[in-house]
Amino acid sequence: MQLSNDLPEGWSHVHLAETDSLMLALKREETATEETDIVLATTDFQTAGRGQRGTSWEAERGANLLFGLRCHPRFLTADRQFLLSEIQALAVALALDAHGEGFSVKWPNDLYWHDRKIGGMLLEHDLRGTVIDQTISGVGLNVNQTVFKGNAPNPVSLGQITGRHHDLAGLLTAICRHFDHLYRRLQHHDEAAIHTLYLSRLYHRQGFHPYADAQGRFEAEIIGVAPIGTLILRDRQGDLRHYAFKEVRQLL
């Protein structure tokens, strides 16, 4: 996949025909490149791609977007690291908007089209003192795959949504440009506007919807997301509930 001429200024690109996991690859010398602000790594196939909650990520070879980013957001303190999840999810959602309606972000950072999952991502942060020294992300986006053989309950691809084949390089370029724009806005302390945009794109943002935690099923509405990424819900009884990642599930 050739992208170098279309990437934002200060980016570099490494393509791996196959790897175990892009997040692992971004930690190894195989993705070493000239010193740039952001390193983009892409692959045609992952042998050990991870989804959230320890699941695997199903992706047909060469049919979808599998990419990762490595950046050094030392302008952000550790307690604001969730902003990086927000801009990664928003970058994908904004790029998808060019191809249809109904795309949203399912907290914390899955990508949905209506009630079906089109993409997911993971982020890892290395801290140095009170600041974020390095962030590595891995993103899987279903683009041209038409058959899903795994046990995921609700996968969908952009091709299934639109009924046509999509250019992977063109879509990835759009995602990178959106990410770069949002990343530079973070550098210029435009955090409140970015957070507001993230909240506006949340799946099931309005109204009461079913959730489940360690105590069982309940219905609640989204009140907000705290700076550290905690989801804030209000249940039918009017009580506020605060959840870290993996402490609550949104039920389909």
Secondary structure, DSSP 8 states (H G I E B T S, - for coil): ---TTTS-TTEEEEEESSBS-HHHHTTSGGG--S--SEEEEEES-BSS-B-GGG-B----TTTSEEEEEEE--TTSBGGGTHHHHHHHHHHHHHHHGGG-S-EEEETTTEEEETTEEEEEEEEEEEEETTEEEEEEEEEEE--S-----SS-SSB--HHHHHTS---HHHHHHHHHHHHHHHHHHHHTT-HHHHHHHHHHTBTT-SS-EEEEETTEEEEEEEEEE-TT--EEEEETTS-EEEE-TTS-EE--
